[in-house]
Amino acid sequence: MSGKKTILVAGGAGYIGSHLNRAAHERGYRTVVYDNLVCGHKSAVQWGDFLLGDLADAGQLRLAFRHFRPDAVMHFAAHACVGESVADPEKYYLNNMAATLNLLCAMREADCRNFIFSSTCATYGIPRQIPIAEEHPQAPVNPYGRSKLMVETALADYAAAYGLRYVNLRYFNAAGADVLARTGEDHNPETHLIPLVLDAAAGRRPRVSIFGADYDTPDGTCVRDYIHVDDLARAHLLALEYLFGGGESGSFNLGNGRGYSVKQVIDCARAVTGREITVIEGPRRAGDPPVLVGGTELAERVLGWRPDFPRLEDIIGTAWAWHKKRFC
Ligand code: UDP
């Protein structure tokens, strides 16, 4: 790989983007973070250049491409809450889809042809079989998943017509934090299980609600595939180097390949933190499939990717170190 290549990191001030930004920097890339800081944090951009900008602003995007001449774009900037996407689909279609078209348009004008897209297991909808492989039909059941699938569709058309080369990375549940606790998850409001559980451990919330304990799963709670954010970051670099090496455009799942229930996550957090965590069993959350676990054989075979942090203890342990640094 060349240490001189430049990556434009859209949404690089956010949770996953900021971890990629660090990993890319450590691997010798030049990075330019392009972020409007609506959800991201300037403090998370500790490496590379930073440009305060909105993907909705086509003029500013054009200038950014002219000035930095990136060799590739990684696109993390998106809204990602399923419930919110149902209540306010326009927000999702404007930001996740329309703004992404601006980005693709700016790339085409600048003849920048390599694109790594943050897609999601939510594009599969309700799984017909577990683990979910990439060939599983894509039938998303909410506007968030649909907005991501629309971009995947546009990318295939751009590739056929304009020679864009892309990789869709379909994440399962991103979790954990930088091992040195320099960056981590920081959403406002927080909706994700692990930071909420750690909030309860830290005394910042009285309790955690389990969203349904009557599922057809071993302990009655939903099973998810939690994947460490640094493993996601590394996969982006492998995907980029795959494209630089002449690899064909395509899609890869990024997950742990194994599932953990909500109760297993809470028990693991109790063990990792040594703290009490009060739990109540509440109703199901609309739109939650009982089990989501990804098959990652393709990423392993084609990209040479395997999680470095497959153990839930390590995922929660790094998240707890980041949590303690800020709150305890
Ligand atoms: N969950 C829960 N209580 C919470 C938040 C989440 O029981 O306060 C459950 C949720 O129903 C899902 C799992 O934890 O089964 C992971 O949810 P999260 O929101 O972290 O990620 P998602 O699977 O929605 O991407």
Boltz pocket constraint, residues with backbone or C-beta under 6 A from the ligand:
constraints:
  - pocket:
      binder: B
      contacts: [[A, 82], [A, 173], [A, 191], [A, 192], [A, 193], [A, 194], [A, 196], [A, 208], [A, 209], [A, 210], [A, 211], [A, 212], [A, 222], [A, 223], [A, 224], [A, 262], [A, 285], [A, 288], [A, 289]]
      max_distance: 6.0
